[in-house]
Amino acid sequence: MDAISLICPQCGGPLPRQALWRTVTCLYCTADVTRSEDVVQASRFRAAYQRSVALAAPTIRCGHRDYRTLAQLGAGAHAKIMLADRVGALTERVVLKIAHDGVPADYLIRERDVLNQLQAGTAPGAAYFSQRLPQAVALGSTADAHRVLVLRHPTGFWGSLADVKRHYPQGIDARHVVWMWRRVLEVLAYAHADHWAHGNLAPEHLLVQPNDHGILIIGWARARRCRPSAADRGAWQARDLMQLAWSMRAMLSNTHDEPAIPPSTPRPLAALLTQASTDAAWCIAQGAEGLNALLGHAARESFGPARFIHFSPTPSL
């Protein structure tokens, strides 16, 4: 049998025979030595990890945690929207809303509070619909004193309907407007039952999930908790329904100032869009649930039995 001489790679001193099968400490230079190239000391791993974090993309500290920004998703009138990862052994993909200069200090505080109250709702269907509403994670401030709201990142969502509209300036297929409209009405029926009104259902506040035909309502900072009186609730909730109808008209139309319903739109759907976008009293009487039922009837009259039709947010996909 050939003799094996074990020496320390750092100082050249002899090593004990146990170095053949486990990590040993050199008696001459105190280096820890192992024959395996796959073994990494925990302390060295932690040091390398900290160096990698320090060299990574800029981080924002919020709620006692650091978030590494990945890309800008967009910007609204009040905040810049960033995609980010929580820094740590267990990462989490999140969305950061970073308030612009001059935005009132309580703007994102109010949005956080509204989202928390929506998540704590007790209306029928709360367990289901709370998962289809934005979820706040933390609230804090950047080093330069910009308020930051951290939101869970909704998987599978592509962008807003305003983004879709930019890719389809001539309007989208009316069959897609049906499922978009219905997804929002389903969530509105839940929120309205819990006495909430969104107040700004523009295409910018409707995120689309192309593969599963989902819509997520965002932008709840100006939502209103309605008083129990029927008049107050009805007026604000009718405003939601009318705004939503105008947004659906915008998705169909090739005009911008006052979206016209194209002549190619089937008559039952066109009639429902017209009434829902112009008749507040009628919207109060129907409510989100009633309007959703009427939309189901209009869709069957217009297109026949329901069936899934693939939706691409851009013409090239």
CORQUI-V676792 format. One record per helix or strand. SS is the DSSP state (H for helix, E for strand). FROM is the first residue (numbers start at 1). LEN is the number of residues. If there is no record, write none. Layout:
# CORQUI-V676792
SS/FROM/LEN, SS/FROM/LEN
This chain:
# CORQUI-V676792
E/7/1, E/14/1, H/17/4, E/24/2, E/32/2, H/42/14, E/59/4, E/65/11, E/79/8, E/93/7, H/107/13, H/126/7, E/133/1, E/136/6, E/147/6, E/159/2, H/161/7, H/174/20, E/196/2, H/203/3, E/206/4, E/214/4, E/224/2, H/230/23, H/267/12, H/280/24
